[in-house]
Amino acid sequence: MRSAPDDRTARAVIRDEALRLFAEHGPDAVTVRQIAAAAEVSPGLVIHHFGSKDGLREAVDAHVLAMFGAMLEELTTPGLYDPGAAGSLAEAVVRYLPPGSPVPGYLRRLLLAGGDSGRELFRRLYQGSRTALDAMSEAGLAAPGADPAVRAAILMSNDLAVLLLREQLAEVLGEDPLSAAGMARWGREMLTIYAEGLMAVPPGTEGPPDSEGGR
């Protein structure tokens, strides 16, 4: 039995457990029976709600697309979006999702596997990056560059790197980059690079010695 009350519908519970299992093992490696066991329902009820495992996978894809659509809306919609406090997609993930959420892992599989859902998600993420860069440029907070399309793609790629390489980054940095503390570290350094360039001297440190060995 579940340890706490759960007001989700049976359909939502099945979808969420499928999302978790798909993120951990990949959709092809997960069976309807395993999803039913995780959701504490019968395999027949899974088929009743979704028709097949493919139908369930489509429902999971749609759920993830809708979730990221809401995040992008907050980051880019006039009235909701504040260019002066512009956040990244990775920061939105930290705000929206609870610790340990399987969504970033599923996002990685969705993007790398290709398919219609992965391509649609990538298109939405890129358009969100273009919109955010345009808004920041209009507010005088960023330069569009000689090729705004490429600049928006670079900014989006940096965001996606945190999501797609989360486990590897956590191993080398000693901290989950999608935790509050990890995102604060990542965000501070990226803002310094964006604002001052890669050769900038970090605040509070001394510059390199001069040509005669002095400071």
C-alpha positions as CSV (number, residue, x, y, z in Angstrom):
1,M,0.0,0.0,0.0
2,R,1.1,3.6,-0.6
3,S,2.5,5.3,2.5
4,A,0.7,8.6,2.0
5,P,-2.7,9.7,0.4
6,D,-2.4,10.1,-3.4
7,D,-5.1,12.2,-5.1
8,R,-3.9,11.5,-8.6
9,T,-6.2,9.5,-10.9
10,A,-5.2,5.9,-11.7
11,R,-4.4,7.1,-15.2
12,A,-2.0,9.8,-13.9
13,V,-0.3,7.3,-11.5
14,I,0.2,4.9,-14.4
15,R,1.6,7.6,-16.6
16,D,4.0,8.9,-13.9
17,E,5.3,5.4,-13.1
18,A,5.8,4.8,-16.8
19,L,7.7,8.1,-17.0
20,R,10.0,7.0,-14.1
21,L,10.7,3.5,-15.5
22,F,11.2,4.8,-19.1
23,A,13.7,7.4,-17.8
24,E,15.6,4.8,-15.8
25,H,15.7,1.9,-18.2
26,G,14.5,3.2,-21.6
27,P,11.0,2.5,-23.0
28,D,12.0,-0.6,-25.0
29,A,13.3,-2.3,-21.8
30,V,10.1,-1.8,-19.8
31,T,7.0,-4.0,-20.0
32,V,3.4,-3.2,-19.4
33,R,3.4,-5.7,-16.5
34,Q,6.3,-3.8,-14.8
35,I,4.5,-0.5,-15.2
36,A,1.3,-2.0,-13.8
37,A,3.2,-3.4,-10.8
38,A,4.9,0.0,-10.1
39,A,1.5,1.7,-10.3
40,E,-0.2,-1.0,-8.2
41,V,-2.8,-1.7,-10.8
42,S,-3.5,-4.6,-13.2
43,P,-2.0,-4.8,-16.7
44,G,-5.5,-4.8,-18.0
45,L,-6.1,-1.3,-16.5
46,V,-3.0,0.0,-18.2
47,I,-4.3,-1.2,-21.5
48,H,-7.8,0.1,-20.7
49,H,-6.5,3.7,-20.2
50,F,-3.8,3.8,-22.9
51,G,-4.6,1.1,-25.5
52,S,-1.1,-0.2,-25.6
53,K,2.4,0.5,-24.4
54,D,2.9,2.7,-27.5
55,G,-0.1,4.7,-26.5
56,L,1.2,5.0,-23.0
57,R,4.6,6.2,-24.3
58,E,2.8,8.8,-26.4
59,A,0.9,10.0,-23.3
60,V,4.2,10.3,-21.4
61,D,5.8,12.2,-24.3
62,A,2.8,14.6,-24.4
63,H,3.0,15.1,-20.6
64,V,6.7,16.0,-20.8
65,L,6.1,18.3,-23.7
66,A,3.3,20.1,-21.9
67,M,5.5,20.5,-18.8
68,F,8.4,22.1,-20.7
69,G,5.9,24.2,-22.6
70,A,4.8,25.7,-19.3
71,M,8.3,26.4,-18.2
72,L,9.1,28.0,-21.6
73,E,6.0,30.2,-21.3
74,E,7.1,31.5,-18.0
75,L,10.6,32.3,-19.4
76,T,9.4,34.0,-22.6
77,T,5.8,35.4,-22.2
78,P,5.5,39.2,-21.8
79,G,4.2,40.0,-18.3
80,L,5.6,36.7,-16.9
81,Y,9.1,37.0,-18.4
82,D,11.4,39.6,-16.7
83,P,14.5,40.2,-18.8
84,G,16.2,41.7,-15.8
85,A,15.9,38.5,-13.9
86,A,16.3,36.2,-16.9
87,G,16.6,32.6,-15.9
88,S,17.7,29.6,-17.8
89,L,15.8,26.5,-18.7
90,A,17.9,24.5,-16.2
91,E,17.0,27.0,-13.5
92,A,13.3,26.6,-14.4
93,V,13.7,22.8,-14.1
94,V,15.1,23.3,-10.6
95,R,12.1,25.5,-9.7
96,Y,9.4,23.4,-11.2
97,L,10.5,19.9,-10.4
98,P,11.0,18.2,-7.1
99,P,14.5,16.7,-6.2
100,G,14.9,13.3,-7.8
101,S,12.3,14.0,-10.6
102,P,12.7,11.5,-13.5
103,V,11.8,14.3,-16.0
104,P,15.4,15.4,-16.8
105,G,16.4,11.8,-17.4
106,Y,13.4,11.3,-19.7
107,L,14.2,14.5,-21.5
108,R,17.7,13.2,-22.2
109,R,16.3,10.0,-23.7
110,L,13.6,11.9,-25.7
111,L,16.2,14.2,-27.3
112,L,18.8,11.6,-28.0
113,A,16.4,9.0,-29.4
114,G,15.0,11.4,-32.0
115,G,11.5,10.8,-33.2
116,D,8.6,13.3,-33.6
117,S,8.3,14.1,-29.9
118,G,12.1,14.7,-29.5
119,R,12.2,16.9,-32.6
120,E,9.2,18.9,-31.4
121,L,10.7,19.4,-28.0
122,F,14.0,20.6,-29.5
123,R,12.1,23.0,-31.7
124,R,10.3,24.5,-28.7
125,L,13.4,24.8,-26.7
126,Y,15.2,26.6,-29.5
127,Q,12.3,28.9,-30.2
128,G,12.2,29.7,-26.5
129,S,15.9,30.6,-26.6
130,R,15.4,32.9,-29.6
131,T,12.5,34.6,-27.8
132,A,14.5,35.1,-24.6
133,L,17.5,36.5,-26.5
134,D,15.3,38.9,-28.4
135,A,13.7,40.2,-25.2
136,M,17.1,40.6,-23.5
137,S,18.4,42.4,-26.5
138,E,15.5,44.8,-26.6
139,A,16.0,45.5,-22.9
140,G,19.6,46.3,-23.4
141,L,20.8,43.3,-21.4
142,A,22.3,41.3,-24.2
143,A,23.7,41.8,-27.6
144,P,22.1,39.8,-30.4
145,G,25.5,39.2,-32.1
146,A,26.2,39.0,-35.8
147,D,24.2,35.8,-36.0
148,P,21.3,35.8,-33.5
149,A,20.2,32.4,-34.6
150,V,23.5,30.8,-33.8
151,R,23.9,32.8,-30.5
152,A,20.4,31.5,-29.4
153,A,21.5,28.0,-30.3
154,I,24.7,28.3,-28.2
155,L,22.7,29.5,-25.2
156,M,20.2,26.7,-25.6
157,S,23.1,24.1,-25.9
158,N,24.6,25.3,-22.7
159,D,21.3,24.8,-20.9
160,L,20.8,21.4,-22.4
161,A,24.3,20.4,-21.4
162,V,23.4,20.6,-17.7
163,L,20.3,18.4,-18.3
164,L,21.9,15.9,-20.7
165,L,25.2,15.5,-18.9
166,R,23.8,15.8,-15.3
167,E,25.3,12.6,-14.0
168,Q,28.7,13.2,-15.5
169,L,28.8,16.8,-14.3
170,A,27.8,15.7,-10.8
171,E,30.7,13.2,-10.7
172,V,33.4,15.7,-11.7
173,L,32.0,18.7,-9.7
174,G,31.0,16.7,-6.6
175,E,27.5,18.2,-6.7
176,D,24.3,17.6,-8.6
177,P,24.1,20.6,-11.0
178,L,20.3,20.5,-10.8
179,S,20.3,20.9,-7.1
180,A,19.8,24.4,-5.7
181,A,23.4,24.6,-4.6
182,G,24.7,23.1,-7.8
183,M,22.6,25.5,-10.0
184,A,23.9,28.5,-7.9
185,R,27.5,27.5,-8.6
186,W,26.8,26.9,-12.3
187,G,24.8,30.1,-12.7
188,R,27.4,32.3,-11.1
189,E,30.1,31.1,-13.3
190,M,28.1,31.2,-16.5
191,L,26.9,34.8,-15.8
192,T,30.5,35.8,-15.3
193,I,31.5,34.3,-18.6
194,Y,28.6,35.8,-20.4
195,A,29.0,39.3,-18.9
196,E,32.8,39.6,-18.8
197,G,34.2,37.0,-21.2
198,L,36.3,33.9,-20.7
199,M,39.4,35.8,-19.8
200,A,37.8,37.8,-17.0
201,V,39.5,37.6,-13.6
202,P,37.0,36.3,-11.0
203,P,35.9,39.0,-8.4
204,G,38.1,39.0,-5.3
205,T,41.2,37.5,-7.0
206,E,44.4,39.2,-8.0
207,G,45.3,39.6,-11.7
208,P,48.3,37.9,-13.3
209,P,51.8,39.3,-12.5
210,D,53.0,42.2,-14.7
211,S,56.0,41.9,-17.1
212,E,58.5,42.5,-14.3
213,G,57.0,39.9,-12.0
214,G,55.1,42.5,-9.8
215,R,51.4,42.9,-9.3
